[in-house]
Amino acid sequence: MKLTLILSGLLLATLPADPLPSWNGNPAKKAIIEFVGKVTTPGSPDYVDPAARIATFDNDGCLWSEQPMYFQAFYIFDRIKELAPDHPEWKDKEPFASVLKDDIKGALAGGEKALLEMAMATHAGLTDEEFRKAVRDWLDTARHPKTGMAYDKMLYQPMLELLAYLRAEGFKTFIVSGGGIDFVRVFAEEAYGIPPEQVIGSSIKAGYELRDGKPVVVKLPELNFIDDKAGKPVGIHQHIGRRPIFAAGNSDGDFQMLEWTTAGEGARFGLLVHHDDAEREFAYDRESHVGKLDRGLDEGPRRGWTIVSMKDDWARIYPQADDN
């Protein structure tokens, strides 16, 4: 990305354009640009062939917001309410009963197991086309309880710029999310420019059927894979087959992905987004029930990872919000 200035037919200067205009000129931005420069410049001792320029990004809390709970959980809760008339037993069965009472804390009290139970109950039986349509319809109509924004508009403008910058410099960008792989695939290409085949996430099993003579892929009520914590390097290995040279996350659920990425040979980059901006977004880290960042804050700096302060390092948060 370069801007060439020409006056009276003479080449006066070749200046680098700012690839990250929504990032303040702090050490985090400088570290990113310096890293990209040295791995993409032929002749550099740290040069990396384009085929090996793999960058992985968590989704929740890294590319879009995640408070007061993961956005897929909002979708699941809305689906439970939609399907409740066909399931009278849910009124007395947890965690469904808490959802129907709008008791978020109670619904999530069972942790990952409860969320998976709800996901399987609301997702299973749908074909892949039916599921995509249900999620797309929800994204088009649902709104965040605090901001009033559509969920797929609560994307981080600085991270959108980072994705575009890396791709312009020959990187291939992947999402590696603890969220559902098929849920994220619905909007990832439109939102981030990341096609479905470059999304890795948690999943339930699927089966092949003929319905009314038509072949379909159907979601089954059985867990397939959890793409979180130590599962993230495994998912990357199974789906990509290459160790990334750049990894970005925001929570301790991303720790192993950054650890594995930065342990490789040659130049590596680990990035953690720190949510410390209560005014423009949310402020949370060590004690949060969603996106907890504790170990990463303690160990990240001495491992050479870049800790990005949303408050100090980002000039804006959302693409359409006037938060300068």
Summary of the structure (lengths in Angstrom):
residues: 324
radius of gyration: 21.1
end to end distance: 24.6
largest distance: 79.7
contacts: 1032
relative contact order: 0.15
helix: 42%
strand: 23%
